[in-house]
Amino acid sequence: MGIGWVASWISNVAIITSLAGYLTTFFPILTVKTEVFTFGKEAVTLGQLMTFIVCTLLLWGTHTILITSLSAASKLNFITTFSKVLGFVLFIVAGLFAFQTALFEHYYFPVETGGEGVLGLGGQIHHAAISTLWAFIGIESAVILSGRASSQRDVKRATITGLLIALSIYMIITLITMGVLPHDQLQGSDKPFVDVLQLIIGPAGGIVMALLAIICLFGSMLGWILLGSEVPYQAAKAGDFPAVFAKTNKKGSPAFALTVTNIMSQLFIFSVMSRTINEAFTFLTTSATLAYLIPYIVSSIYSFKVIMQGDTYELQKEIEQETASLHLLRWGIRLGSLFQEQPT
């Protein structure tokens, strides 16, 4: 549980950094490369400094909303969900009209990684695996409230259906992005959705897409920061964390858990001080994904143990054994991706 909490510190900052990437559409100062000072051996540019400030304001602005009004945060969820659906529909429809199969004629391109060199095919598979894992981190959160459902069968169906829908959307938008943006432009993009719409529709399309993405990511930021604070809050209620983490304020918010979670997240925001937004996002998502692997393997092994001993799931033992085996296989694939070819 503690490792999952640590991973949430990093993943929250990754979402905030992604939002900052889309803000560059309206505030190009976030990408200015003029050096302003040196921090140790690292030169900090004006864009990196401004990105650090913006990410910090986003983190603590969200903290203020969650501390003062959880109900207001929940009302914003509908708006952000609508923006997400509208953005996906706009992106997919526009992208299909501009899709170029010629961009898929070459299956392999060398990927430049700045000072680290060039990624070979194995290294690219490694990074793609990490990105794919990141996209599905937290899918298990869908069952948190399953105990309140009238039918457990509906919970299973809804979870599987939601996973398949998300998988389909991810695959479609990824293929469209690769089929619209030239490789060189896609590789260096901080905001690929915006770049695709700008290429197809023009500046107006990019602005609309950026606005929708910002609204969507703001909602994700609210939800994931709150979820991150739930880990120590619920652990404290169960007696696994110090009791102070279970304290709430007059508004019902887990104030102490939220504050500590966000203080730790603030430390990771310093990572944007020595990287571009794209590089910072890659670093954060990789770190968060690797951190989440630990609770995944522990829970998978424990699930396998419980099932093999017959402690639970007696009526569906064969099915549950297969499920646990798939969990272990999935984790093995994730672990294997870590040992793929590194930059040369």
ZADO-1210 file (C-alpha; in nm, 4 decimals, padded with zeros to 6 digits):
<atoms>
<atom x="00.0000" y="00.0000" z="00.0000" code="MET" pos="1"/>
<atom x="00.2843" y="00.2361" z="00.0875" code="GLY" pos="2"/>
<atom x="00.4555" y="00.1756" z="-00.2479" code="ILE" pos="3"/>
<atom x="00.1319" y="00.2562" z="-00.4298" code="GLY" pos="4"/>
<atom x="00.1149" y="00.5819" z="-00.2388" code="TRP" pos="5"/>
<atom x="00.4711" y="00.6688" z="-00.3410" code="VAL" pos="6"/>
<atom x="00.3872" y="00.5897" z="-00.7039" code="ALA" pos="7"/>
<atom x="00.0897" y="00.8264" z="-00.6851" code="SER" pos="8"/>
<atom x="00.3210" y="01.1165" z="-00.5938" code="TRP" pos="9"/>
<atom x="00.4989" y="01.0694" z="-00.9256" code="ILE" pos="10"/>
<atom x="00.1947" y="00.9936" z="-01.1416" code="SER" pos="11"/>
<atom x="00.0166" y="01.3061" z="-01.0174" code="ASN" pos="12"/>
<atom x="00.3096" y="01.5204" z="-01.1308" code="VAL" pos="13"/>
<atom x="00.3127" y="01.3411" z="-01.4675" code="ALA" pos="14"/>
<atom x="-00.0486" y="01.4479" z="-01.5267" code="ILE" pos="15"/>
<atom x="00.0309" y="01.8039" z="-01.4195" code="ILE" pos="16"/>
<atom x="00.3297" y="01.8114" z="-01.6551" code="THR" pos="17"/>
<atom x="00.1124" y="01.6875" z="-01.9414" code="SER" pos="18"/>
<atom x="-00.1329" y="01.9703" z="-01.8714" code="LEU" pos="19"/>
<atom x="00.1567" y="02.2177" z="-01.8789" code="ALA" pos="20"/>
<atom x="00.2499" y="02.0801" z="-02.2203" code="GLY" pos="21"/>
<atom x="-00.0896" y="02.1772" z="-02.3597" code="TYR" pos="22"/>
<atom x="-00.0658" y="02.5185" z="-02.1941" code="LEU" pos="23"/>
<atom x="00.2282" y="02.5956" z="-02.4248" code="THR" pos="24"/>
<atom x="-00.0316" y="02.6510" z="-02.6990" code="THR" pos="25"/>
<atom x="-00.1402" y="02.9684" z="-02.5188" code="PHE" pos="26"/>
<atom x="00.1800" y="03.0479" z="-02.3293" code="PHE" pos="27"/>
<atom x="00.4804" y="02.9868" z="-02.5559" code="PRO" pos="28"/>
<atom x="00.7045" y="03.1303" z="-02.2842" code="ILE" pos="29"/>
<atom x="00.6966" y="02.7776" z="-02.1374" code="LEU" pos="30"/>
<atom x="00.9212" y="02.6633" z="-02.4229" code="THR" pos="31"/>
<atom x="01.1679" y="02.9553" z="-02.4316" code="VAL" pos="32"/>
<atom x="01.5248" y="02.8211" z="-02.4204" code="LYS" pos="33"/>
<atom x="01.6993" y="03.1335" z="-02.2921" code="THR" pos="34"/>
<atom x="01.9249" y="03.0366" z="-02.0009" code="GLU" pos="35"/>
<atom x="01.8429" y="03.2228" z="-01.6787" code="VAL" pos="36"/>
<atom x="02.0659" y="03.0545" z="-01.4183" code="PHE" pos="37"/>
<atom x="02.2666" y="02.7430" z="-01.3398" code="THR" pos="38"/>
<atom x="02.1545" y="02.4914" z="-01.0772" code="PHE" pos="39"/>
<atom x="02.4526" y="02.2733" z="-00.9935" code="GLY" pos="40"/>
<atom x="02.5766" y="02.1497" z="-01.3303" code="LYS" pos="41"/>
<atom x="02.2400" y="02.2031" z="-01.4981" code="GLU" pos="42"/>
<atom x="02.1523" y="02.5159" z="-01.6936" code="ALA" pos="43"/>
<atom x="01.7917" y="02.6202" z="-01.6306" code="VAL" pos="44"/>
<atom x="01.6090" y="02.7947" z="-01.9136" code="THR" pos="45"/>
<atom x="01.3302" y="03.0489" z="-01.8825" code="LEU" pos="46"/>
<atom x="01.0830" y="02.7931" z="-02.0173" code="GLY" pos="47"/>
<atom x="01.1832" y="02.5343" z="-01.7579" code="GLN" pos="48"/>
<atom x="01.1590" y="02.7874" z="-01.4764" code="LEU" pos="49"/>
<atom x="00.8140" y="02.9014" z="-01.5890" code="MET" pos="50"/>
<atom x="00.7013" y="02.5388" z="-01.6281" code="THR" pos="51"/>
<atom x="00.8128" y="02.4694" z="-01.2708" code="PHE" pos="52"/>
<atom x="00.6128" y="02.7685" z="-01.1451" code="ILE" pos="53"/>
<atom x="00.3030" y="02.6717" z="-01.3468" code="VAL" pos="54"/>
<atom x="00.3162" y="02.3082" z="-01.2296" code="CYS" pos="55"/>
<atom x="00.3528" y="02.4227" z="-00.8696" code="THR" pos="56"/>
<atom x="00.0525" y="02.6554" z="-00.9007" code="LEU" pos="57"/>
<atom x="-00.1542" y="02.3771" z="-01.0593" code="LEU" pos="58"/>
<atom x="-00.0672" y="02.1339" z="-00.7797" code="LEU" pos="59"/>
<atom x="-00.1516" y="02.3671" z="-00.4943" code="TRP" pos="60"/>
<atom x="-00.4496" y="02.5194" z="-00.6730" code="GLY" pos="61"/>
<atom x="-00.5944" y="02.1699" z="-00.7004" code="THR" pos="62"/>
<atom x="-00.5061" y="02.1104" z="-00.3360" code="HIS" pos="63"/>
<atom x="-00.7046" y="02.4211" z="-00.2372" code="THR" pos="64"/>
<atom x="-01.0108" y="02.3058" z="-00.4324" code="ILE" pos="65"/>
<atom x="-01.0049" y="01.9597" z="-00.2736" code="LEU" pos="66"/>
<atom x="-00.9482" y="02.0976" z="00.0756" code="ILE" pos="67"/>
<atom x="-01.2265" y="02.3557" z="00.0581" code="THR" pos="68"/>
<atom x="-01.4961" y="02.1778" z="-00.1435" code="SER" pos="69"/>
<atom x="-01.5070" y="01.8123" z="-00.2437" code="LEU" pos="70"/>
<atom x="-01.8586" y="01.8639" z="-00.3811" code="SER" pos="71"/>
<atom x="-01.7363" y="02.1295" z="-00.6238" code="ALA" pos="72"/>
<atom x="-01.4648" y="01.8922" z="-00.7417" code="ALA" pos="73"/>
<atom x="-01.7221" y="01.6201" z="-00.8104" code="SER" pos="74"/>
<atom x="-01.9395" y="01.8617" z="-01.0107" code="LYS" pos="75"/>
<atom x="-01.6422" y="01.9448" z="-01.2320" code="LEU" pos="76"/>
<atom x="-01.6139" y="01.5766" z="-01.3201" code="ASN" pos="77"/>
<atom x="-01.9089" y="01.5918" z="-01.5628" code="PHE" pos="78"/>
<atom x="-01.7592" y="01.8869" z="-01.7497" code="ILE" pos="79"/>
<atom x="-01.4200" y="01.7210" z="-01.7816" code="THR" pos="80"/>
<atom x="-01.5714" y="01.3901" z="-01.8944" code="THR" pos="81"/>
<atom x="-01.7779" y="01.5666" z="-02.1616" code="PHE" pos="82"/>
<atom x="-01.4671" y="01.7514" z="-02.2815" code="SER" pos="83"/>
<atom x="-01.2773" y="01.4241" z="-02.3042" code="LYS" pos="84"/>
<atom x="-01.5451" y="01.2557" z="-02.5164" code="VAL" pos="85"/>
<atom x="-01.5851" y="01.5619" z="-02.7395" code="LEU" pos="86"/>
<atom x="-01.2086" y="01.5878" z="-02.7848" code="GLY" pos="87"/>
<atom x="-01.1738" y="01.2227" z="-02.8837" code="PHE" pos="88"/>
<atom x="-01.4600" y="01.2457" z="-03.1344" code="VAL" pos="89"/>
<atom x="-01.3194" y="01.5633" z="-03.2922" code="LEU" pos="90"/>
<atom x="-00.9703" y="01.4164" z="-03.3088" code="PHE" pos="91"/>
<atom x="-01.0762" y="01.0828" z="-03.4595" code="ILE" pos="92"/>
<atom x="-01.3105" y="01.2313" z="-03.7217" code="VAL" pos="93"/>
<atom x="-01.0597" y="01.4951" z="-03.8351" code="ALA" pos="94"/>
<atom x="-00.7710" y="01.2499" z="-03.8250" code="GLY" pos="95"/>
<atom x="-00.9417" y="00.9937" z="-04.0477" code="LEU" pos="96"/>
<atom x="-00.9725" y="01.2503" z="-04.3273" code="PHE" pos="97"/>
<atom x="-00.6008" y="01.3343" z="-04.3120" code="ALA" pos="98"/>
<atom x="-00.4659" y="00.9840" z="-04.2517" code="PHE" pos="99"/>
<atom x="-00.1642" y="00.8995" z="-04.4685" code="GLN" pos="100"/>
<atom x="-00.0791" y="00.5325" z="-04.5131" code="THR" pos="101"/>
<atom x="00.2553" y="00.6384" z="-04.6635" code="ALA" pos="102"/>
<atom x="00.3755" y="00.7279" z="-04.3140" code="LEU" pos="103"/>
<atom x="00.3617" y="00.3565" z="-04.2274" code="PHE" pos="104"/>
<atom x="00.5809" y="00.2410" z="-04.5159" code="GLU" pos="105"/>
<atom x="00.8862" y="00.2311" z="-04.2907" code="HIS" pos="106"/>
<atom x="00.8311" y="00.0271" z="-03.9770" code="TYR" pos="107"/>
<atom x="01.1486" y="00.1475" z="-03.8061" code="TYR" pos="108"/>
<atom x="01.2956" y="00.4918" z="-03.7447" code="PHE" pos="109"/>
<atom x="01.5962" y="00.5734" z="-03.5262" code="PRO" pos="110"/>
<atom x="01.4895" y="00.7752" z="-03.2235" code="VAL" pos="111"/>
<atom x="01.7186" y="01.0498" z="-03.1000" code="GLU" pos="112"/>
<atom x="01.7346" y="01.0883" z="-02.7222" code="THR" pos="113"/>
<atom x="01.9418" y="01.4015" z="-02.6852" code="GLY" pos="114"/>
<atom x="02.2636" y="01.3383" z="-02.4980" code="GLY" pos="115"/>
<atom x="02.1796" y="00.9699" z="-02.4431" code="GLU" pos="116"/>
<atom x="02.2309" y="00.8690" z="-02.8057" code="GLY" pos="117"/>
<atom x="02.0014" y="00.6753" z="-03.0389" code="VAL" pos="118"/>
<atom x="01.7420" y="00.4175" z="-02.9382" code="LEU" pos="119"/>
<atom x="01.7537" y="00.0916" z="-03.1313" code="GLY" pos="120"/>
<atom x="01.4503" y="-00.1257" z="-03.1996" code="LEU" pos="121"/>
<atom x="01.4761" y="-00.3023" z="-02.8629" code="GLY" pos="122"/>
<atom x="01.5025" y="00.0271" z="-02.6790" code="GLY" pos="123"/>
<atom x="01.1994" y="00.1600" z="-02.8628" code="GLN" pos="124"/>
<atom x="01.0014" y="-00.1500" z="-02.7649" code="ILE" pos="125"/>
<atom x="01.1070" y="-00.0904" z="-02.4052" code="HIS" pos="126"/>
<atom x="00.9811" y="00.2706" z="-02.4093" code="HIS" pos="127"/>
<atom x="00.6615" y="00.1714" z="-02.5910" code="ALA" pos="128"/>
<atom x="00.5935" y="-00.0978" z="-02.3296" code="ALA" pos="129"/>
<atom x="00.6392" y="00.1524" z="-02.0470" code="ILE" pos="130"/>
<atom x="00.4067" y="00.4016" z="-02.2192" code="SER" pos="131"/>
<atom x="00.1431" y="00.1324" z="-02.2719" code="THR" pos="132"/>
<atom x="00.1626" y="00.0242" z="-01.9091" code="LEU" pos="133"/>
<atom x="00.1291" y="00.3867" z="-01.8005" code="TRP" pos="134"/>
<atom x="-00.1884" y="00.4232" z="-02.0067" code="ALA" pos="135"/>
<atom x="-00.3548" y="00.1416" z="-01.8123" code="PHE" pos="136"/>
<atom x="-00.2209" y="00.2174" z="-01.4653" code="ILE" pos="137"/>
<atom x="-00.5113" y="00.2441" z="-01.2241" code="GLY" pos="138"/>
<atom x="-00.7607" y="00.0425" z="-01.4289" code="ILE" pos="139"/>
<atom x="-00.8174" y="-00.1606" z="-01.1109" code="GLU" pos="140"/>
<atom x="-00.9498" y="00.1539" z="-00.9406" code="SER" pos="141"/>
<atom x="-01.2804" y="00.0907" z="-01.1164" code="ALA" pos="142"/>
<atom x="-01.3744" y="-00.1697" z="-00.8541" code="VAL" pos="143"/>
<atom x="-01.3130" y="00.0492" z="-00.5476" code="ILE" pos="144"/>
<atom x="-01.6856" y="00.1123" z="-00.5019" code="LEU" pos="145"/>
<atom x="-01.7973" y="-00.2327" z="-00.6207" code="SER" pos="146"/>
<atom x="-01.9148" y="-00.3231" z="-00.2713" code="GLY" pos="147"/>
<atom x="-02.2029" y="-00.0774" z="-00.3120" code="ARG" pos="148"/>
<atom x="-02.3223" y="-00.2296" z="-00.6405" code="ALA" pos="149"/>
<atom x="-02.6434" y="-00.4328" z="-00.6426" code="SER" pos="150"/>
<atom x="-02.4889" y="-00.6969" z="-00.8695" code="SER" pos="151"/>
<atom x="-02.1266" y="-00.8123" z="-00.8745" code="GLN" pos="152"/>
<atom x="-02.1861" y="-00.9506" z="-01.2239" code="ARG" pos="153"/>
<atom x="-02.2616" y="-00.5971" z="-01.3437" code="ASP" pos="154"/>
<atom x="-01.9365" y="-00.4761" z="-01.1880" code="VAL" pos="155"/>
<atom x="-01.7389" y="-00.7369" z="-01.3817" code="LYS" pos="156"/>
<atom x="-01.9166" y="-00.6591" z="-01.7061" code="ARG" pos="157"/>
<atom x="-01.8774" y="-00.2845" z="-01.6631" code="ALA" pos="158"/>
<atom x="-01.5069" y="-00.3155" z="-01.5821" code="THR" pos="159"/>
<atom x="-01.4313" y="-00.5401" z="-01.8792" code="ILE" pos="160"/>
<atom x="-01.6441" y="-00.3310" z="-02.1149" code="THR" pos="161"/>
<atom x="-01.4771" y="-00.0117" z="-01.9976" code="GLY" pos="162"/>
<atom x="-01.1334" y="-00.1663" z="-02.0446" code="LEU" pos="163"/>
<atom x="-01.2136" y="-00.2781" z="-02.3997" code="LEU" pos="164"/>
<atom x="-01.3558" y="00.0636" z="-02.4911" code="ILE" pos="165"/>
<atom x="-01.0493" y="00.2401" z="-02.3494" code="ALA" pos="166"/>
<atom x="-00.8183" y="-00.0006" z="-02.5325" code="LEU" pos="167"/>
<atom x="-00.9981" y="00.0607" z="-02.8620" code="SER" pos="168"/>
<atom x="-00.9823" y="00.4390" z="-02.8224" code="ILE" pos="169"/>
<atom x="-00.6131" y="00.4299" z="-02.7288" code="TYR" pos="170"/>
<atom x="-00.5295" y="00.2196" z="-03.0342" code="MET" pos="171"/>
<atom x="-00.7315" y="00.4383" z="-03.2711" code="ILE" pos="172"/>
<atom x="-00.5907" y="00.7714" z="-03.1541" code="ILE" pos="173"/>
<atom x="-00.2357" y="00.6328" z="-03.1506" code="THR" pos="174"/>
<atom x="-00.2621" y="00.5048" z="-03.5078" code="LEU" pos="175"/>
<atom x="-00.4226" y="00.8294" z="-03.6254" code="ILE" pos="176"/>
<atom x="-00.1474" y="01.0366" z="-03.4657" code="THR" pos="177"/>
<atom x="00.1196" y="00.8228" z="-03.6325" code="MET" pos="178"/>
<atom x="-00.0672" y="00.8425" z="-03.9622" code="GLY" pos="179"/>
<atom x="-00.0990" y="01.2217" z="-03.9661" code="VAL" pos="180"/>
<atom x="00.2162" y="01.3685" z="-03.8123" code="LEU" pos="181"/>
<atom x="00.5512" y="01.3093" z="-03.9850" code="PRO" pos="182"/>
<atom x="00.7919" y="01.1095" z="-03.7714" code="HIS" pos="183"/>
<atom x="01.0318" y="01.3956" z="-03.6956" code="ASP" pos="184"/>
<atom x="00.7496" y="01.6238" z="-03.5800" code="GLN" pos="185"/>
<atom x="00.5804" y="01.3530" z="-03.3737" code="LEU" pos="186"/>
<atom x="00.9008" y="01.2575" z="-03.1940" code="GLN" pos="187"/>
<atom x="00.9545" y="01.6070" z="-03.0526" code="GLY" pos="188"/>
<atom x="00.5913" y="01.6940" z="-02.9816" code="SER" pos="189"/>
<atom x="00.4816" y="01.8027" z="-02.6325" code="ASP" pos="190"/>
<atom x="00.1140" y="01.8088" z="-02.7395" code="LYS" pos="191"/>
<atom x="00.0502" y="01.5643" z="-03.0290" code="PRO" pos="192"/>
<atom x="-00.3307" y="01.6066" z="-03.0247" code="PHE" pos="193"/>
<atom x="-00.2961" y="01.9804" z="-03.0788" code="VAL" pos="194"/>
<atom x="-00.0296" y="01.9361" z="-03.3457" code="ASP" pos="195"/>
<atom x="-00.2534" y="01.6960" z="-03.5396" code="VAL" pos="196"/>
<atom x="-00.5515" y="01.9344" z="-03.5353" code="LEU" pos="197"/>
<atom x="-00.3309" y="02.2300" z="-03.6290" code="GLN" pos="198"/>
<atom x="-00.1989" y="02.0372" z="-03.9272" code="LEU" pos="199"/>
<atom x="-00.5485" y="01.9359" z="-04.0424" code="ILE" pos="200"/>
<atom x="-00.7697" y="02.2344" z="-03.9561" code="ILE" pos="201"/>
<atom x="-00.5217" y="02.5111" z="-03.8832" code="GLY" pos="202"/>
<atom x="-00.4509" y="02.7209" z="-03.5711" code="PRO" pos="203"/>
<atom x="-00.8195" y="02.7290" z="-03.4720" code="ALA" pos="204"/>
<atom x="-00.8333" y="02.3497" z="-03.4560" code="GLY" pos="205"/>
<atom x="-00.5244" y="02.3400" z="-03.2393" code="GLY" pos="206"/>
<atom x="-00.6673" y="02.5967" z="-02.9992" code="ILE" pos="207"/>
<atom x="-00.9968" y="02.4068" z="-02.9609" code="VAL" pos="208"/>
<atom x="-00.8130" y="02.0793" z="-02.9029" code="MET" pos="209"/>
<atom x="-00.5796" y="02.2411" z="-02.6499" code="ALA" pos="210"/>
<atom x="-00.8741" y="02.3826" z="-02.4537" code="LEU" pos="211"/>
<atom x="-01.0501" y="02.0453" z="-02.4448" code="LEU" pos="212"/>
<atom x="-00.7292" y="01.8697" z="-02.3416" code="ALA" pos="213"/>
<atom x="-00.6637" y="02.1211" z="-02.0629" code="ILE" pos="214"/>
<atom x="-01.0170" y="02.0801" z="-01.9246" code="ILE" pos="215"/>
<atom x="-00.9878" y="01.7021" z="-01.9469" code="CYS" pos="216"/>
<atom x="-00.6468" y="01.6907" z="-01.7782" code="LEU" pos="217"/>
<atom x="-00.7650" y="01.9287" z="-01.5072" code="PHE" pos="218"/>
<atom x="-01.0395" y="01.6810" z="-01.4205" code="GLY" pos="219"/>
<atom x="-00.7909" y="01.3937" z="-01.4225" code="SER" pos="220"/>
<atom x="-00.5631" y="01.5946" z="-01.1965" code="MET" pos="221"/>
<atom x="-00.8427" y="01.6504" z="-00.9447" code="LEU" pos="222"/>
<atom x="-00.9396" y="01.2840" z="-00.9424" code="GLY" pos="223"/>
<atom x="-00.5921" y="01.1343" z="-00.9214" code="TRP" pos="224"/>
<atom x="-00.4656" y="01.3708" z="-00.6528" code="ILE" pos="225"/>
<atom x="-00.7720" y="01.2889" z="-00.4424" code="LEU" pos="226"/>
<atom x="-00.7256" y="00.9166" z="-00.5097" code="LEU" pos="227"/>
<atom x="-00.3601" y="00.9428" z="-00.4070" code="GLY" pos="228"/>
<atom x="-00.4599" y="01.0894" z="-00.0717" code="SER" pos="229"/>
<atom x="-00.7156" y="00.8119" z="-00.0224" code="GLU" pos="230"/>
<atom x="-00.4367" y="00.5550" z="00.0132" code="VAL" pos="231"/>
<atom x="-00.2922" y="00.6880" z="00.3421" code="PRO" pos="232"/>
<atom x="-00.6396" y="00.7985" z="00.4553" code="TYR" pos="233"/>
<atom x="-00.7913" y="00.4510" z="00.4211" code="GLN" pos="234"/>
<atom x="-00.4753" y="00.2873" z="00.5548" code="ALA" pos="235"/>
<atom x="-00.4936" y="00.5063" z="00.8649" code="ALA" pos="236"/>
<atom x="-00.8591" y="00.4131" z="00.9189" code="LYS" pos="237"/>
<atom x="-00.7559" y="00.0474" z="00.9027" code="ALA" pos="238"/>
<atom x="-00.4760" y="00.1064" z="01.1525" code="GLY" pos="239"/>
<atom x="-00.1911" y="00.0558" z="00.9037" code="ASP" pos="240"/>
<atom x="-00.0848" y="00.4238" z="00.8915" code="PHE" pos="241"/>
<atom x="-00.0551" y="00.6802" z="01.1738" code="PRO" pos="242"/>
<atom x="-00.3989" y="00.7946" z="01.2909" code="ALA" pos="243"/>
<atom x="-00.3296" y="01.1552" z="01.1914" code="VAL" pos="244"/>
<atom x="-00.3724" y="01.0571" z="00.8242" code="PHE" pos="245"/>
<atom x="-00.7372" y="00.9685" z="00.8941" code="ALA" pos="246"/>
<atom x="-00.8266" y="01.3185" z="01.0113" code="LYS" pos="247"/>
<atom x="-01.0686" y="01.5228" z="00.8012" code="THR" pos="248"/>
<atom x="-01.1532" y="01.8922" z="00.8063" code="ASN" pos="249"/>
<atom x="-01.4987" y="02.0506" z="00.8414" code="LYS" pos="250"/>
<atom x="-01.5613" y="01.9975" z="00.4692" code="LYS" pos="251"/>
<atom x="-01.4960" y="01.6241" z="00.4978" code="GLY" pos="252"/>
<atom x="-01.1663" y="01.6370" z="00.3081" code="SER" pos="253"/>
<atom x="-00.8715" y="01.4232" z="00.4265" code="PRO" pos="254"/>
<atom x="-00.6702" y="01.7404" z="00.4821" code="ALA" pos="255"/>
<atom x="-00.3574" y="01.5930" z="00.6388" code="PHE" pos="256"/>
<atom x="-00.3300" y="01.3079" z="00.3880" code="ALA" pos="257"/>
<atom x="-00.3793" y="01.5521" z="00.1001" code="LEU" pos="258"/>
<atom x="-00.1180" y="01.7921" z="00.2329" code="THR" pos="259"/>
<atom x="00.1510" y="01.5285" z="00.2851" code="VAL" pos="260"/>
<atom x="00.0770" y="01.3698" z="-00.0537" code="THR" pos="261"/>
<atom x="00.1114" y="01.7021" z="-00.2331" code="ASN" pos="262"/>
<atom x="00.4259" y="01.8026" z="-00.0455" code="ILE" pos="263"/>
<atom x="00.5894" y="01.4829" z="-00.1682" code="MET" pos="264"/>
<atom x="00.4590" y="01.5444" z="-00.5203" code="SER" pos="265"/>
<atom x="00.6117" y="01.8919" z="-00.5096" code="GLN" pos="266"/>
<atom x="00.9562" y="01.7342" z="-00.4786" code="LEU" pos="267"/>
<atom x="00.9100" y="01.5597" z="-00.8132" code="PHE" pos="268"/>
<atom x="00.8070" y="01.8835" z="-00.9826" code="ILE" pos="269"/>
<atom x="01.1731" y="01.9829" z="-00.9557" code="PHE" pos="270"/>
<atom x="01.2376" y="01.7294" z="-01.2342" code="SER" pos="271"/>
<atom x="01.1053" y="01.9812" z="-01.4890" code="VAL" pos="272"/>
<atom x="01.3843" y="02.2222" z="-01.3959" code="MET" pos="273"/>
<atom x="01.6460" y="02.0321" z="-01.5960" code="SER" pos="274"/>
<atom x="01.4338" y="01.8854" z="-01.8770" code="ARG" pos="275"/>
<atom x="01.1962" y="01.9843" z="-02.1527" code="THR" pos="276"/>
<atom x="00.8285" y="01.9135" z="-02.0866" code="ILE" pos="277"/>
<atom x="00.8441" y="01.6084" z="-02.3126" code="ASN" pos="278"/>
<atom x="01.1530" y="01.4716" z="-02.1366" code="GLU" pos="279"/>
<atom x="01.0082" y="01.5416" z="-01.7911" code="ALA" pos="280"/>
<atom x="00.6834" y="01.3627" z="-01.8797" code="PHE" pos="281"/>
<atom x="00.8750" y="01.0581" z="-02.0064" code="THR" pos="282"/>
<atom x="01.0882" y="01.0477" z="-01.6909" code="PHE" pos="283"/>
<atom x="00.7863" y="01.0784" z="-01.4616" code="LEU" pos="284"/>
<atom x="00.5680" y="00.8210" z="-01.6379" code="THR" pos="285"/>
<atom x="00.8549" y="00.5720" z="-01.6467" code="THR" pos="286"/>
<atom x="00.9287" y="00.6222" z="-01.2763" code="SER" pos="287"/>
<atom x="00.5606" y="00.5941" z="-01.1794" code="ALA" pos="288"/>
<atom x="00.5058" y="00.2815" z="-01.3892" code="THR" pos="289"/>
<atom x="00.8076" y="00.1042" z="-01.2388" code="LEU" pos="290"/>
<atom x="00.6919" y="00.1978" z="-00.8884" code="ALA" pos="291"/>
<atom x="00.3461" y="00.0517" z="-00.9542" code="TYR" pos="292"/>
<atom x="00.5004" y="-00.2816" z="-01.0611" code="LEU" pos="293"/>
<atom x="00.5861" y="-00.3655" z="-00.7001" code="ILE" pos="294"/>
<atom x="00.2283" y="-00.3664" z="-00.5594" code="PRO" pos="295"/>
<atom x="00.1096" y="-00.5390" z="-00.8773" code="TYR" pos="296"/>
<atom x="00.3447" y="-00.8353" z="-00.8339" code="ILE" pos="297"/>
<atom x="00.2771" y="-00.8578" z="-00.4588" code="VAL" pos="298"/>
<atom x="-00.1021" y="-00.8583" z="-00.5067" code="SER" pos="299"/>
<atom x="-00.0773" y="-01.1074" z="-00.7946" code="SER" pos="300"/>
<atom x="00.1337" y="-01.3515" z="-00.5920" code="ILE" pos="301"/>
<atom x="-00.0977" y="-01.3193" z="-00.2915" code="TYR" pos="302"/>
<atom x="-00.4042" y="-01.3729" z="-00.5106" code="SER" pos="303"/>
<atom x="-00.2424" y="-01.6828" z="-00.6590" code="PHE" pos="304"/>
<atom x="-00.1610" y="-01.8128" z="-00.3075" code="LYS" pos="305"/>
<atom x="-00.5154" y="-01.7592" z="-00.1776" code="VAL" pos="306"/>
<atom x="-00.6688" y="-01.9300" z="-00.4789" code="ILE" pos="307"/>
<atom x="-00.4339" y="-02.2286" z="-00.4733" code="MET" pos="308"/>
<atom x="-00.5027" y="-02.2816" z="-00.1024" code="GLN" pos="309"/>
<atom x="-00.8751" y="-02.2654" z="-00.1680" code="GLY" pos="310"/>
<atom x="-00.9363" y="-01.9986" z="00.0940" code="ASP" pos="311"/>
<atom x="-01.1847" y="-01.8185" z="-00.1330" code="THR" pos="312"/>
<atom x="-01.3434" y="-01.8432" z="-00.4769" code="TYR" pos="313"/>
<atom x="-01.4144" y="-02.2130" z="-00.4161" code="GLU" pos="314"/>
<atom x="-01.6993" y="-02.2254" z="-00.6668" code="LEU" pos="315"/>
<atom x="-01.4933" y="-02.0646" z="-00.9393" code="GLN" pos="316"/>
<atom x="-01.1522" y="-02.2066" z="-00.8534" code="LYS" pos="317"/>
<atom x="-01.0480" y="-02.3007" z="-01.2055" code="GLU" pos="318"/>
<atom x="-01.1480" y="-01.9617" z="-01.3434" code="ILE" pos="319"/>
<atom x="-00.9715" y="-01.7771" z="-01.0644" code="GLU" pos="320"/>
<atom x="-00.6549" y="-01.9873" z="-01.1058" code="GLN" pos="321"/>
<atom x="-00.6454" y="-01.8854" z="-01.4691" code="GLU" pos="322"/>
<atom x="-00.7012" y="-01.5229" z="-01.3693" code="THR" pos="323"/>
<atom x="-00.4156" y="-01.5275" z="-01.1195" code="ALA" pos="324"/>
<atom x="-00.1888" y="-01.6943" z="-01.3742" code="SER" pos="325"/>
<atom x="-00.2712" y="-01.4212" z="-01.6232" code="LEU" pos="326"/>
<atom x="-00.1866" y="-01.1594" z="-01.3602" code="HIS" pos="327"/>
<atom x="00.1534" y="-01.3193" z="-01.3072" code="LEU" pos="328"/>
<atom x="00.2099" y="-01.3513" z="-01.6820" code="LEU" pos="329"/>
<atom x="00.1171" y="-00.9851" z="-01.7292" code="ARG" pos="330"/>
<atom x="00.3649" y="-00.8818" z="-01.4635" code="TRP" pos="331"/>
<atom x="00.6330" y="-01.1029" z="-01.6214" code="GLY" pos="332"/>
<atom x="00.5821" y="-00.9258" z="-01.9529" code="ILE" pos="333"/>
<atom x="00.6089" y="-00.5901" z="-01.7765" code="ARG" pos="334"/>
<atom x="00.9298" y="-00.6966" z="-01.6022" code="LEU" pos="335"/>
<atom x="01.0734" y="-00.8264" z="-01.9282" code="GLY" pos="336"/>
<atom x="01.0191" y="-00.4908" z="-02.0926" code="SER" pos="337"/>
<atom x="01.2634" y="-00.3372" z="-01.8448" code="LEU" pos="338"/>
<atom x="01.5499" y="-00.5419" z="-01.9827" code="PHE" pos="339"/>
<atom x="01.5070" y="-00.4459" z="-02.3448" code="GLN" pos="340"/>
<atom x="01.7839" y="-00.2693" z="-02.5341" code="GLU" pos="341"/>
<atom x="01.8829" y="00.0654" z="-02.3854" code="GLN" pos="342"/>
<atom x="02.0054" y="00.3758" z="-02.5741" code="PRO" pos="343"/>
<atom x="02.3332" y="00.3228" z="-02.7608" code="THR" pos="344"/>
</atoms>
